Amino acid sequence: MVQTMSNPLIISCVQLEHAKDLSLPSYESDAAAGMDLRVALDTPVTLAPGERGLLPTGLKLSIPIGYEVQIRPRSGLAIKHGITMLNSPGTIDADFRGELHLIAINHGQASFTIHHGDRMAQMVGQKGEQARLNPVREVEETQRGGQGS
């Protein structure tokens, strides 16, 4: 049995002119955590191995204060083609009002061409609380201490 959220996060979304023919981000299954994001391109973009590119989505969001949207790679693109999102997860703050762009990179061994409407990333809404730092002289010790992983 699939449960539904009683109070879903509501994000206002403007679809810009160059993306009017695209479907809005959507969940591809009932239990998906991320909505798939499509790119809104005038012409196809080819990323050579090691190359990165800024891909427009044609979307402007109004995220409620106290939340953020995280941009994450799609696992299928990563495993099949080596395509991922830089700065991942990327944070879209509640006060950002520009067009949402994706920062893609080709870690694969072959060039990869991206077309208008391709699903390139996932968008996840999260609570995003601001922290307050408390200056002190020392922090408590732990068993791990300053050791890395």
N, C-alpha and C positions, 0 to 999 in steps of 0.2 A: 504494500500500500504506500503510495507516494503522499507525503505530507506537504501541505502548502504553507507558506509563511502568512501569519495573520496580519502582520504590519510590515509589508515590504518597503525597502528603501525606494523612495520616489526621486528620480533624477530628471529634471526638465531637460529637454533636448531639442535643439534647432538643427534641422537638416538643411545645409547650405545648397545653393542652386546646383553646383557641380556634383551633388550626391543625391539629387531628388529621385533618380531612377533606382537607387539602391534600397534594399530593405534595411530597417533599423537594426542595430545590434540585437541579437537574440540568443537565447539558450537553445542549444542543439539537442538537449535531452531534459527530461523532467528533473533530474537530480544534478544537473550541471551547476558548477559554482561560478563559471565565467561566461559572459556573453561574447560571441564571436564578433569581431570588428572587421568590417570590409574597408578597402581603400577606394578613394575617389580620385582616379587618375585621368588626365586629359589624354595621355599617351602611355603605352606600356613602359615600365622601368626595368632595365636589366642590371642586376648586380653581379659583377664579376667576383670570383673568389677573393675574400678579404675586403671587399668593398661594402660600404654602408650607405644608406640613403634615408632621407626624410620623406615619409609617405603620408599624404593628407587623407583624412577620413571623411571630410565634409560634414563634421559634427561639431557643434558647440554645446557644452554641458553647463548646467547650473546644479552643482552638487550641494546638498544641504551642509551648513556649518556643523562640524563635528564628525564629518565623513570625508573620505577620499575615494578616488577611483584608482585602482592599480592596473597597469598594463603589463600583461604577461605574454610570453611566447606561446605558440600552439605547438604541442608536442609532435604532431604529425609532420609539420614542416621542418622541425628540428631533426628528427630521426631520418626522414627521407631525403632532405636536401641540405641540411646544415644551416637553415635559415632560422634566426632567432632575433629577439629584441634586445637592443643594448639598454643599459640603465634599467635592468629588469630585477624586480618589478619597478616600473616607472610610476611615480606618484603624480596624480592630477589633483591639485589642491582645490578646496571648496571656493576659493576666490578667483580661480583662473577662468577667463571667459573667452579665450581665443579658440581658434580651430584646433581640434585634437589631431596631432600628428604622431606617427609611429616611427621610431628609430630602428630600422632593420639593418642586419648585417648578414652577409653570406659567409659562413664558416665552412661551406661545402667545397668540393673540388671542381665543380662546374658552374658556369654562369647560370643564373636563375632569373627568369623573366616574370614580372608581376604585372597583372592586368587589372583594369578597372573592375571593381566588384569582388576581387579575390579576398577570401577570409585570411587575414594575416596575423591577428593577435587576439587575445582575450582581454576582457574588461571585467574587473571584479570590484564591487563596492564594499568598502570596509569602514568600520568606525576608526576614526583617527583623532585620538585625544592628544592635546598639547600637554607636554610635561613641564614641570618647573624644577630647575636645578637648585639643590640645596648645598651651598659651599660648606665643606667641612675640612678638618685637618687630616683625617684619615678615614678609610673605609674599613669595614670589618673584614677579617680574613676568612677565606674558605679553604677547603681541602685542596682544591685545584690551584688556588693562588693565581699567579701570572702565567701559568703554563698554557701553551696553545692546545690544540686538539690532541 
